[in-house]
Amino acid sequence: MEETSPMFSDTAPRPRHRPRSHAGAPAGAAALLAVTARHAAADLTAARFAVTALLAATSLALAAPVSTPLAAQDITIVDYEPRNTLVVPENPLTRARFPFVDIHGHQRGRGMSAADVDRLVTEMDELNMAVMVNLSGGSGFSLAEGLENMTARHPSRFVFFANTNFFGVGEPGWGEEAAAQLEEDVRNGASGLKIFKGLGMADRDTDGNRIPVDDPRLAPLWDKAGELGIPVLIHSADPAEFWQPHDRFNERWLELRLRPRRIRPPDQFPPFEQIIGEQHNLFRNHPNTNFIAAHLGWLGHDLERLGDLLDEIPNMHVGLGAVVYELGRQPRFARQWLIEYGDRVLMGKDSYNQEEFHTYFRVFETEDDYFDYYRRYHAFWQMYGLGLPDDVLRKIYYENALKIVPGIDRSLFPG
């Protein structure tokens, strides 16, 4: 049976011939009346169909559950951890190509057992770390005891930097006494001086005033380091974003959300630029002392500016502790920059974690694309390999440290 459209579902038979004209009416008028009648019937049928469809759709809508987001979508950026779907060649590394000096380590030398030290040295061997510089060396008796505790069974594997307490700055002769203590610490085995970030931010003098990094009252200490031929590794300020508004434009919003104590309110801390400006003045004021600015001097995001400073201040060096994420996101320019300034950069990791060194090796030694950084809250972006030449790797891994840090056993390194 031939199907008809629902619009024309009326059952009246359709005429097969031209209708005859009625008496007294023209044939055209009769035809017009017939067509009009058919259209009216069709329109009525269509209306009935539309109403029926609308009622059916309404019933379905009322019966269906209200659409809500999936539970897995109800998250914030704090929980968001997308998995990388990019398929590219991968060359993860667990061992450095050359033996290296970790210029930025932290160990509790006095509190480590023999088993703790043995285990640490085993992990260092796996990484190809020849020497670790312990920046938490302390001073006086604690330094001597810690150094003995860590090197008795493993001579040449650890180098200690002494520390200075700035309590008492403002008292007559403080600078000379601090310099004398540093000289004693060097006699007891210290190979450098580490300054923590309290100087310039939190440390106060006897009058309760903030001690600037370039405070002239500290000059005897820096001059003594230069006289003794030891470097000063100094951490000043923190990432500049810690001073910026903690809003959606802050690149380190996630870190500050997870670590709110790192926010630097302007009513509690001097500006970032003021603190690092004081650090640079310190370097300029003591040209006979070698300084190592920790964490790329917090200028890894602006390597051109950092390069200008290195050009201007020949006794300034920089360490890589906890900032490889800055280099890994700008592989082309960072590679060019490290080739140019490779003789001023020293390998370092900061807080010890064996697996985290693997990211450093991969950034420096491979040309891999788009791989994870080891701490999501430091950098939510991905890393890229720089593929550094071997001569640059040697400088960063050990040659620069051998030039400025006394007491490192040269026999542990090639050539």
N, C-alpha and C positions, 0 to 999 in steps of 0.2 A: 504494500500500500504506500502510496506516495505521501511523505510527511509534509505537513504545512507548518509555517511559522506560527508560534503562539500568538503573535499579533493578529493572525487571521484564523483563529480557531473556532469561529462561529460555524454552526452546522448547516446554515441555509444554503441550498444549492445555488451555484453561480450560473447565471444565464449563459447559454451557448450561442445566442443570436442577438442581433441588434433589436432593442425593444421597439415595438410599433408605437406610433404616436397615438395619444388619446384624442378622443373627439373634442374638438374645440381648442386643443393645445398644440403648440408647435412641437415637432419631434425633438428639437434641441433642448427645449425646456424640460421635457420628460426625462431625457437622458441625464440632465444636470441633477434633477431630483433623485434619480436612482443612485448616482455616484455619491451624492451627499449623504444619503441614507447608509450606504455601505461604510463610508469613512466614520460616521458617528458610531456605528456598531464596533468598528475596529478600535477606535479611541477608547471606548468603554472597556473593551477586553484588555487593552494595554494597561489601563489604569488599575484594573483588578489584579493583573500580574505584578505590577510594581508594588502595590500595597502588600500582597502576599510575600514577596521577596523581602520587603523591609521588615515585616513582622518576624520572618524567619531569622534574619540577621540579628535583630534585637534580642531574640530568645537565646541565640548562641552567645552573644556578648554578655548577657546577664549570667549565663551558666558558666562561662570561662573564668578562671581565677584572675585577679588583678596582677598585671605584669610588674615584677620588682627586680632590681639588680641582683645578679648572682652573689652569693655570700663571698666568693673569692674576689669580687670586684670592690667590695666594701673595705678598702685599705687606704692607707696614707703613704706618702713618699717614704716615710720611715720604714715601712714594711716592704716597699717595692724593690724586688730583686730580679729583674728580667734575666733570663738565661740566654746566653749568646748563641745564636743560630748560624752565625757566619762560618762557613767551611773554607778554611785557608790552610796552607802549610804551617805546621807548628814545630817549634824547636825549643821546648822547655829545657832549662839548664839547672843542674843542681851543684855544679862545681865551676869555679872561675877558671878561665883559660890560663891565668898566671897566678902565682902566689900573691897574696895581697895583705896589706896592713889595714885593719879596721881602726881608723883614727878616732872613732866615736863609739866606744863601748862603755857599758856601765855594769860593774859587778861589785858585789859586797865582799871584798877581798878577805876581810877578817872573819866573816861568818861562814865561809865555804868550807865544807869538809873535803878531805882528800878525794873521796869518791866523786863529789861535785866537780872538782877541778879536773879529774881524770875524764869524766864524761864530757865536760866542756871542750877539752883538748881533742877528744875523739871527734866531736862534731866539727871543730875547727879544721881538722885534717880532711874531713869529708867535703868541706866547702873550699878547701885549698887556702884557708886563712892561715898565714904564717905567723902573724903577730896581732894580738888585740891590745889596743890602748885602753886602759881602764881609766876613765875620766873621773870616777868617784873614788879617787885615791885617798882623800882626806889629808891630814897633816900631822906632823909630829909622830907620836907613838903609833897611832892608828895606821898611818901610811906605812911605816916600817914593818909593822906586824902583818898587815894585809899583803904587802909585796912578798914577804918571806913565805907566807902561807900559800900563795899562788905560784911562786917560782921555784920553791924548794925541789919539787919533783919534776918541774917542767921549765928549766932555765931557758931564757930567750923567747918564750912564747907570750909573755905579758910585759907591757910597759905601763907604768903608772904616771898619771899627772896629779900634782898636788892641788889642793883647794885652799881658798882664803876665805875667812869669815870677816865680813865688813863691820861687825859690831865694834863700836868704839871709835869709828871715824869722827874726827873732830877733837879728839884728845891730842895734846901735844906729843909729837913723835910717833903717831900711829903709823905713818908711811914707812919710816925707818925700821920700826919693829916688824912690820909685815914683810919687808924686804929681807930682814935677817932670818925670819922664820922660813921664807922660801929658800934661802941659801942653805939652811940646815936640811930642809926636805930634799934638796937636790943631792946633798952629801949622802943622804939616806937612800938614794936610789930613784928619786923622781926625775922624769925626763921632760916635764912640761908643767904648765899651770892651766887649770880649767876654771873659768869664771861662769857661774850660773846666772840665769836671767833675772834673779832678784836685783842685781845691780842695774840701776836705771829705772826699775819699776817699783820695787817694794822695799829695798834696803834704805834705812834711815840713819842719819848721823846723830850725834849726841844732842842736838837741838830739835830732833824730830823732823828734819827736812829730808826730802828725797836726795839720794846721792846720785848725781849725774854720772853717766858712764865715763865721761872725760873730766871728772872732778880733779883739779890739780893736786889735791891732797893725796891722791893715790899714785902720783907720778913715781915715787921711789920704787914702788912694786914693779911697775912696767920696765923701768930702767934696769932694775936688778935682773929681770928675766933676760933682757937683751945682753947684759954683761955676762950672764951665765951661759948664754947661747942656747936657751930653751925657748920653744914657742909658747904663745898664750892662745889657747882655744877658748873663744868667748861666745856665749849665747846672749844676744841682746834682743829684746822685744819678742814678738810672736808673729804669726802670719798677719798681714795687714787687714785681712777680712775680719779679724777678731774685734777690730775697732769700728768697723762699719755697721750700719743699722742691721739688726737681725731680722731681715725681711726677705721677701721672695726674690729680691735681686742679689742677695749675698751668695757668692759662689760656695761658701762653706756653711750654708744654712744647716745642712744635715748634721755636720759635726757639732755646731753650736747648739742644735736641738738636743743631741745626745749627750753633749758635754757642756752644759750651760755655764759652768764655772770658768770657761775659757773666754767668755764675753768680757770685753774690756770697756766698761762704761767710762765716758769722758770725765765724770766727776771723781773717778777713783784712780785713773791712770793718765799719764801724759800721752800726747799723740804719738802714733807710730813713727811718723817722720822725725819727730824730735829725738826719740830714743836712738834710731839707727843713725841719725845725723851726728849724735854724740859719739856713737861707736866709730864712725868714720873719722871724726876729729881726733879721737884717741889714736887711731892708726897714724894719722898725719903727724901728731905731736911727738910720736916716739918712733922715728924712722929706723932706729937701730934694733928694734925688736920685731920678730916675726909674729904676726897675728894670723889666726885661722878663724874666720867668721863661720860659726856653725850654721848649718841648714841653708847653705848658699846665701847667707846673710839675709834670708827671707826675700830675696830678689829673683828667685828662679822663674817667676812669672814675667820678669822684665830683664832678660839676659843682656839686652843692649845697654841698659843702664849699669848693670853689674860689670859688664866689660869696660865701660868708661871708668868706673871706679878702680878696677884692676890696673888699667893703663895709668891712672893718676897716682896710685898708691902702691909702689913696688913691694912693700913689705906686707901686703895683704894677700891672704890665701883664703880659700873657701872649702868647707867640708860638705859632703853630700848626705849627711844624716837625715833620714826621714823626709827627703824632698825629691826622690827620684820620680815621683808622680808629675813634677813640673817638667822634667826633661822628656818623659815618656809620652807627653801629649803634644809635643812640638818637635818631632823627630828630625825633620830636615834642618831647621835652624839650630836646634840643640847640638846636632852632630857637627855642623859648621863651627858653632861657638866653642865646643870642647876641643876641636882640632886647633883652634886659634889660641885658646886659653888653657890647654891641657896641662901645662906646667905649673898651674896655680890651683889645681883642684885635687882634693884628696878623698879617697874612698872612705866611707863610713856609713853605718846603719842606724845608730842610736840604740834604743832598747833592744836587747838581744832576743832574737827568735831565728832559729836556723833556717826555717823554710822561707822566711821573708827575704833572705839574701838572694833566693832564686830569681825573684823579680828583678833585682839589680842586674844580675848576670844577663838575663834575657834582654833587658832594655839596652845594655851596653854592647853585648856581643852578637846579637842576632838582628835580622831585619824583619822579624815577625810583625804581623798586623793585628791590632785590635784584641789584646789579651788583658786579663784582669790584673788590677792592682791588688795588693794584699790587704788593704784596709779600706772598706767601702766608704767610711765616713771621712777619710782624708781626701779621697778623690772618687767621685761617682763616675768619672769618665774612664775610658780604656787606655791601655798603653800601646806604644809602637816601638819596635826595636830601632836603635840608632846605627847598628853595624859599625862600631868604631874601629879604626885601624889598630893594628897591634902596637904600634909605637905609642899611640895615645893611651891605650889600655895599660901599658907598662907604667907610664907616667902616673896615671890616676891610681893604679893598684898598689904601686910600691915605690917608684923612683922619687916622687915628690916627698914622700914621708922620709925616705932615707936622707934627703938633703937637709931637712929642717928639724928632725926629731933625733936627738942624740940617744945612744944606747940601744938602737935596733941592730940586731945581729944580721949583718949583710950576707953572711953565708947561707941564709935561708932563701935567698932570691937569686935568680939567674944573673950571670955576668958579673 
